Amino acid sequence: MNTHKVRSLVLLVIVYIALLAMVFMTNPRKLPIIILIVPFILVFAAVFLSVNLAVRRFFPRVVRPRRLFIAGCSAGLPTLLLILSSINQLTWRDAFLLIVLAVFLLFYSSRLEFLKK
């Protein structure tokens, strides 16, 4: 296993540990407003790194820009759904619209020509 993969795994484990610590060891009612953003950033980072690692592992021929785009779309969907849910603005129409948008973006990315690096 090369050092890049090991670093990615270590970073992924650190993000998941930080996310779990943030969720289970804090009370959102007692936190300053700026700290309430951290769990959403950690959720995005955890899903992004997980999808990026999975695509790299199971689809090794996918070029890096496409892999990052797929991971970004895949991480953005649950993060946006969580944000809307946390401010009581999530409706079935919004969820459906976001899912359709994510599927469209992923389909669109399969048609894009990315440069190989």
C-alpha positions as CSV (number, residue, x, y, z in Angstrom):
1,M,0.0,0.0,0.0
2,N,1.5,3.3,-1.0
3,T,1.8,6.3,1.4
4,H,-0.9,8.3,-0.4
5,K,-3.5,5.6,0.3
6,V,-2.3,5.3,3.9
7,R,-2.6,9.1,4.4
8,S,-6.1,9.0,2.9
9,L,-7.2,6.2,5.3
10,V,-5.7,8.0,8.3
11,L,-7.4,11.2,7.4
12,L,-10.7,9.4,6.9
13,V,-10.4,7.8,10.3
14,I,-9.5,11.2,11.9
15,V,-12.5,12.8,10.3
16,Y,-14.9,10.1,11.5
17,I,-13.5,10.2,15.0
18,A,-13.9,14.0,15.1
19,L,-17.4,13.8,13.8
20,L,-18.4,11.2,16.3
21,A,-16.8,13.2,19.1
22,M,-18.6,16.3,18.0
23,V,-22.0,14.6,17.8
24,F,-21.8,12.7,21.1
25,M,-19.8,15.0,23.3
26,T,-21.4,18.4,22.6
27,N,-24.7,20.0,23.4
28,P,-25.8,22.1,20.4
29,R,-27.9,24.4,22.7
30,K,-24.7,25.5,24.6
31,L,-22.4,26.0,21.6
32,P,-21.7,29.3,19.9
33,I,-23.3,29.6,16.5
34,I,-20.0,29.4,14.6
35,I,-19.3,26.0,16.1
36,L,-22.6,24.6,14.9
37,I,-21.3,24.7,11.3
38,V,-18.5,22.2,12.2
39,P,-20.6,19.0,12.1
40,F,-21.8,19.8,8.6
41,I,-18.3,20.4,7.4
42,L,-17.2,17.1,9.0
43,V,-20.2,15.2,7.4
44,F,-19.2,16.6,4.0
45,A,-15.5,15.7,4.6
46,A,-16.4,12.2,5.8
47,V,-18.6,11.4,2.9
48,F,-16.3,13.1,0.4
49,L,-13.3,11.1,1.5
50,S,-15.2,7.9,1.7
51,V,-16.6,8.2,-1.8
52,N,-13.3,9.3,-3.2
53,L,-11.6,6.3,-1.6
54,A,-14.3,3.9,-2.8
55,V,-14.2,5.2,-6.4
56,R,-10.4,5.1,-6.3
57,R,-10.5,1.5,-5.0
58,F,-13.3,0.0,-7.2
59,F,-12.9,2.1,-10.3
60,P,-9.2,2.7,-10.7
61,R,-9.4,4.0,-14.3
62,V,-11.5,7.0,-13.3
63,V,-9.4,10.1,-13.6
64,R,-8.8,12.3,-10.6
65,P,-10.9,15.4,-11.7
66,R,-13.9,13.1,-12.4
67,R,-13.4,11.2,-9.1
68,L,-13.3,14.5,-7.2
69,F,-16.5,15.7,-8.9
70,I,-18.3,12.5,-8.1
71,A,-17.2,12.6,-4.5
72,G,-18.2,16.3,-4.2
73,C,-21.7,15.7,-5.6
74,S,-22.1,12.6,-3.5
75,A,-21.0,14.5,-0.3
76,G,-23.0,17.6,-1.1
77,L,-26.4,15.8,-1.3
78,P,-26.5,14.5,2.3
79,T,-24.9,17.7,3.6
80,L,-27.5,19.9,2.0
81,L,-30.3,17.6,3.1
82,L,-29.0,17.8,6.7
83,I,-28.7,21.5,6.6
84,L,-32.2,22.0,5.3
85,S,-33.5,19.5,7.9
86,S,-31.7,21.2,10.7
87,I,-33.4,24.6,10.0
88,N,-36.8,22.9,9.4
89,Q,-36.9,23.8,5.8
90,L,-36.7,20.3,4.3
91,T,-39.8,19.2,2.4
92,W,-40.3,16.1,0.1
93,R,-40.2,18.4,-2.9
94,D,-36.8,19.9,-1.8
95,A,-35.4,16.4,-1.2
96,F,-36.6,15.1,-4.5
97,L,-35.2,18.2,-6.3
98,L,-31.8,17.8,-4.7
99,I,-31.7,14.1,-5.5
100,V,-32.6,14.7,-9.1
101,L,-30.0,17.5,-9.3
102,A,-27.3,15.2,-7.9
103,V,-28.2,12.4,-10.3
104,F,-28.2,14.9,-13.2
105,L,-24.8,16.2,-12.2
106,L,-23.4,12.7,-11.8
107,F,-24.8,11.8,-15.2
108,Y,-23.4,15.0,-16.7
109,S,-20.0,14.3,-15.2
110,S,-19.9,10.9,-17.1
111,R,-20.3,12.8,-20.3
112,L,-17.6,15.4,-19.6
113,E,-14.1,15.0,-20.9
114,F,-11.6,15.4,-18.2
115,L,-7.9,15.7,-18.9
116,K,-5.8,12.8,-17.7
117,K,-3.1,13.7,-15.2
